[in-house]
Amino acid sequence: MSNLRKIFYAHNMLILPFAVLIGLFVGFRLPLLKSALIALISSMISIYYLSSDGTAFLNTTQEALLKGAVFITEIGGILWGAFFFMEAAEHSGVLASISTTLKRLISNRIALGLGISFGLNLLIEGSSGFGTPVLITAPLLASLGFPPLLAAILPFINCVVGIPFGALGTPLRLGFPSDTFAVDYITLAEKTYAALEPFCYLTPLVSVLLIKRYDPESKSIPLTKNIWAYALGLGAAYRFGSTLLLDHGPDFVSALGGFFALVASLVLGILLFPSPKDHSRPQFHGIFVYGLLLGCLFLGKLILGDQRFTGFPIRQFNPGIVFFIFGILISIRSVKKNFKQSTLRGMRTLGVLTCLSLIVQMTRASGLVESSLGTLPGILRTDLLGVLSWALCALCGTSTISNLLLSRGFLETSFPVIAAGGALGVMMAFQTITGVKAILKDRFQELDLLKKIAPLSVGFLLVLIAWIQIKTALG
């Protein structure tokens, strides 16, 4: 192969498989799983064509399969466990119990939807991450009667301030470190938080408008000062809680902030929007199950953190195990049925995750990442770095994977912008869109969700760029 042709392929390796994915899924309306599988095949063909010989290709494939297997085992276990728990929660009456209890505590429907999609969402993000906040909170919103599409959108947009600090996959700890220098995690956590700080208040305010517009039962509810105060109060509670641990590094930032926001949602909701007295017997079964689940997730992270088994690159604590245990406990009589249903619903999500993970791992193992990133236009490496991270994260599906790619071509000072842009890109992650569609029983199409959320994601990205420019100008 000529050097010119080799350079051409090297420069386009990061683009080709994802271009195939988007072209087939959006242009030809091919199912997402089939599109991802064809994109993986195109990536393998290109790497084989670019390899110096068959041995180099086999080595690349072997390394990608080994690293991809570790990633898929960990993340797949978390997602599968979340699917199983939600299946069990629905059939055991846990979801119905929570819905009934929350309606009895807070009378305002807009505040109810915001409290779940912001506070609870961020608490789960900090304790588990990897798409589980959307999978856990979307069915709960749907059980309260919110339209399926809205129930999917709200968790997506409200988890962005917690994604860079997500437990058990914190990109600041696992994705960014380079082999060439030591990373100051505390400084990165502080700078990343500073870049995302406006979204502590922006996403709750936008959520209020979305609920008002797309929820039929909320259209008649006036947007009073109490509602705006409630939204800003949740943002302030998250900001206060998350900053308590910034000086100690990135761990627990979103978990603690989410806990404060969840408590604030209940306290402010009861004070500002009290429900009429109901003398019927209260139902606290669902609240108890969810509270115990969240406590176990947080304790697991607190005790074991990111520790791995000796000589084996698997973390000792996987939230998926907690989800499975709780799912079994609340549905002992129907475990087999729930397991079957959750497996069927999660197959597409895990399939898309597998294909995208292998594409990224093969691209990394081939050694072409650095050369591809080195040829990027200068503006993408400076002013529009957040756009690059946003786009790559949307295509890869998780901020961890996209950060693993970008960390090879940028200096440590760029990592906070990469983290912030990637957090906004998760709003359009293909695999999570597939997952929330499945867990809401396919009551909407993936493209319909993408069309609704894409303008929001782009708008948030513009806010991020403007905010970073302002902070840079002010020093």
N, C-alpha and C positions, 0 to 999 in steps of 0.2 A: 504494500500500500504506500502510495506517495505521501511525503510529509505534509503536503498541502491538504490532501484529503483527510489525513489523520487529525490535523489541527481543526479542520472543519467539524469533524465528528466530536472531537473533544469539547469544542465550544458549545455544542448543542446537546450534549448528553443529559443535562439537567432539564432541558425543555422538551425533548422528543416524546418520552413516555407520557408526560402530563398533557402535552398537546393532543396526543392520541386519545387519552382519557376524556378530555373536555370535548374534543370533536365528536367522538362516538356518543357520549352521554347527552350533551346539549344539542349538537347538530343533527345527529341521526336518531336521537331518542332511544338509544340502546340501553337496556337495563344497566345499572351502575356496576353490578358485579361482573357482568360480561365485559363491560368497557374497561374495568380495572384489570381483568385477566388478559385481555388483548394488549393493554398497555404494558403489562409485565412481559409478555412474549416479545413485544417490539423492543423493549429495553434489553432483553437477553440477546436478541439477534444483533442489535447494534454493538453491544459489548463484545460479542463473539467476533464480529466483523473487524472491530478495532483492535482486538487482542493480537499480540505478536505470534502466538501459536495456541494450539489446543490445550496445552498444559497450563498456560497463564489463565485461560478462560475457566478451566476446571478449578484452579486455585481460587479465583475470584468467586465462583459460584459456591464453593465449599465454605469460604469465609462468610459470604452473605447468608447462606443457609444456617450456619451455626449461630451467628449473631441475631439473625431474624427469628430463629426458633426461641431464643431466650426472651426477646422482646415480646413475641406473640404469646408465649406461655404466660408471661406476667400480665400483660394487658388483656389478653384474651380471657384469662381467669377472672379478672376484675369485671369485665363486661358480661361474661357469662353468668357470674354470680349475681350481678345486678338484675339481669333479665329474670333469673330464677326467683330472686326475692320479690320482685314486683309481681310476677305471676302468682306467687303464693300470697302476697299481700292483698291482691285483688280477690282471690277466691276464698280467703279466710275471713274477709270482712274488715281487715285492718284499714284499708283505704277508706271504706265507708265510715268507719268509726272516727277516723281523723277528720273527714269532711264534716260530719255531724258536730263534732266537738268544736272545731274552728268556727263554724257558722254560729254556734251558740255563744262564742266568746266575742267575736267581732262582727258587727252588723254591716259594715261597709264592704261591698264586694270588691271594689278597686283596691282597698287597703289589704284585703285578704289575699288577693292574687299577687300583689307586690311583696307582701311579707314572705310568702312561700318562694317566689321566684328570685328573691334577692337574698334574704337572710339564710334560709334553709339551703338554698343553692350554693352559696359561698362556703357554708360550713361543711357541706359534703365535698366540695372542691378541695378544701384544705385537708380533709381527712382521707380522701380516696382519689379524686381526680380522674383523668383519662376518660372523660365523657360520661361518667356515672352521675354527676349532678343533673344533667339533662334527663338521663334515663330514670332517675328517681323522682324528680320534681314534676316532670311533664305529666305522668299518669295521675299524680295527686291533683294537679290543676284541672285535668280532664274530669276527675271524679267530682270536682266542685262545680262542674257544668261549663267550664270555659271551652270554647271551640277548639278542636284538636290542633289546628294550625297555630292559633294563638298560644295554646299550652306548650307547643314546641318552640316558638319564637322567644318567649319570655325568659326561659332558663338560659338560652344561648347568649342573649345580650347582657344578662346580669352577672354572668360568671367571669367576664373579661378581666375584672380587677383582681381576681384571685388566681388566674391560670398560671402566670409565671412562678407562683409560689406553691403550686399544687404539691401536696405530700405524695411520697412514693413515686417520684418522677420529676422532681423539681428541676426544671431546665437550668436554673442557675447553678445547680450542683452537678447534674448529670450530663447536661447537653453542652454547656459552654466551655468547660475546662480544656485547655489546649495542652499538648505535650511540651510546649516550649516555655511556658511560664506558669507561675502559681496564681490562682485567682483569689482576689479579696472578696469573699462572699458578702460580707457586711456592706461594703461600699456598693456592690452591684445591687443588692437588695434595696438599699436606700435610693439609688438612682433610678432603678426600675419602677419603684413605687412612685417616685416623684413624676415620672413620665406618665403614669396612669392615673395620677391623683384626681384629675377632673372627672373621670368616669365613675368615681365613688358617688358623685351626685348626678351625673348626666344619665346613667342607665336607669336609675329609679324614676327620674322625671320622664324620660322617654317611655318607660313602661306604663306609667299612668296614662299617657296619651294613647298608647296602643290598646290598653284594656278598654278605655273609653270608646275607641273607634271600632274595634273588632268584636267586642263582647256585647251581644244584643241586650243582656240583662243590665249592663252598665251604662247604656246610652242615656238612660233617664236620670242617672246620678249626677248631680251638679258638682263641678270641680271647685270645691270650697277651699278656703285657706287651710282648713284642717288636713285636707288630702295632700296639699303641697307641703305643709309642715311635716306630715307623716313621711313623705318621700325623702325630704331633706334630712329628717331625723334618722332614718335608716342609714343614709349615706354617711352622716356624721358619726353614727355608732360604729359602722364598719371602719371608718378612718381612724377613730380613736383606738379601737381594739387592735387593729392590724399594726399600728405604729408602736404599740407597747413592746413588741419583740423585734422590731427592725434592727435594733442595736446588737442583737444576738445572732443575726443571720437570717436566711430566708425561711427556715422551717417554722411552721405554724402561723405564718403571717395571715393567710386567708382563713385558716381554721379558727383562729381566735377572733379575727375581725368578723367572720360569719357568725360566730357564737354571740358576739355583742349585738350584731344586727338582728339576729333571730330573737334574742331577748327583747330588744327595743321594739321589734314588730309586734310582739305580744303585749308588752306593757303599754306602748303608745296606742295600739289598736283598741285595747280595752278601755283606755282613758278617753280617747278621742271619739271612738265609735262603739260605745257599749251596746250590747244586744238587750232586748227586753228580757225580763226575768222569766226563766223557764223552770217550772217546778217538776218537770219529768226527770227521770233518773239519768244522770250524766254518763257519757261513755268515754272512758279514758283508756280503753284497751289499745287503740291505735297509737295514741300519744305515748303511752308507756313503751310500746314496741319500738317506735322510731327513736325515742329518747335513749333507750338502752343500746340500740344499734349504733347510733352516733357516738355514744360514750365508748363503746368497744372499739370503734374505728379510731377514735382519737387516742385512746390508751395504747392501742397497738402501735400507732405511729410514735407515741411518746416513749414507749419502752424499747422498741426494736428499731425504730427509725428506718434507715436505708441499709442496715446491716445485711450482709450476704452470707450464705453458707460457705464454710471453709473449703476452698478448692472448687467451688461451683458458683457461677455467676447469677444465682437466683436469690432474690431478697427473702429474708426469713419471714417477713410479714407481708401477706397479700390480702388486701381488703376483700377480694373475691371469696376467700374462705369464710370471712365473717358474714357476708351476704348469704352464702350457702347454708351456714349453720342456722341463721335466723329464719331463712326460708323453710328449712326442715322443721324447726321448732313450732312455727305458726301454722304448718299445714301437714302434720304427720300423716293424716289419713289420705292425703292426695299428693304425696311427694312424687310418685311415679308419673302421674298425669302432668303435674306442674313442670317436672324436669323435661318431659317430652315437648310440651308446648314452648317452654323457654328456649330449648335447643333449636326448634324449628324457626322461631322468631329471630334468634341470634345468629343463625347461619350466614345470612347475607352480610351482616355487619362484620363478623369475624373473617369472612371471605375477602371483603374489600380491604380490611385491615391487613390481612396477610399479603395481598398483592402489592399494596402501597409500601408496606414495610420492606418487602423483598426488592422492590424497585430502588428504594433508597439505599439499602444495604449493599446491593450490587454496584450501584453508582459509587458509593464510598470505597468499597473494596477494590474497584478497578483503578483507583488512584487518579481519577479524572476530575474530582471535585475541585481541588486546588487550582488546576489549570483552567477550569471553566469559570470559577469565581474571579480569577485573575484577569479575565478579559471583559468583565462587566464594565459598562460605561461608568465614568467617574461619578456622575450624579446619583447613580444607584448605590454607590458605595458611600455617599455622603448625605446629601439632603433627602434623597428618596430611599434610604436604607430601610426605613420602616415599611415602605411599600413592598420592597423585595421580600422582607420577612413575612409580611402579611400574605402575599401571594403564595409563597412557598409553603407556609403553614396550612393554608387552605387546601392546597393540593396534596400535601403529605398526610394531612389528617390530624396530626398532633404537633404541639409546639416542641416537644422533645425531639422528634425526628427531624424537623426542619432546622432546629438549633444545632443538632449533630452535624448537619451539612454546613451551615453557615459559620459555625465556630472554627472551621478549618481555614477560612479565608479572611478573617477580620481580627483586628486588635481588641484587647479587653475593653477598651474605652467605648467600643461600639455595641457591646453586649446588651446594655439596658435598652437601647433603641430596638435591637433585634427582638428582645423579650417582649417589649410592649407591642410592636407590630405583629409578632406572632400570636399574642393573646387575642388581638382583633381578628386575625385570620381564622382562628378556631371557630368563629361564628359561622364560617362557611365550609367547615371540614366535611368532606364527602362521607367518611365512615360514620361520623356522629349523626349526620342527617339520615343516613340509612338506618341507624340504630333507633333513633327517636320515632321514625316512621313505623318501624316494626313493633316497638313497644306500645305505640298507640294504635296498633292493630290495622295498619295501612289505611287509616281514614283520611289520608291526603297523599298527594304525589310528591316525590322528592323535588322535582323541578318547581312545583308550586311554593314549597318552603324556600327554595333557593331564590326564587324571584322576589319573595317578600323580604328576605333577610339581607340580600345583597346590597340594596340601597342603604340600609342601616349600617352595614359593615363598612361600606365606602365612606359614608358620612362620618362615622367614628374615626376612620383612618385620616380623613382631612382634619378633623379636630386634633388628632394626635400630632400630625405634622405641624399644624399651626402652633400648638402648645409648646412643642420642642423648639421651634424657631423663636418663640417669644422668650422662653427660658434662656436660650443661647444668647439672644440679644441683650437680655438683662444681666447676663453673667451669672 
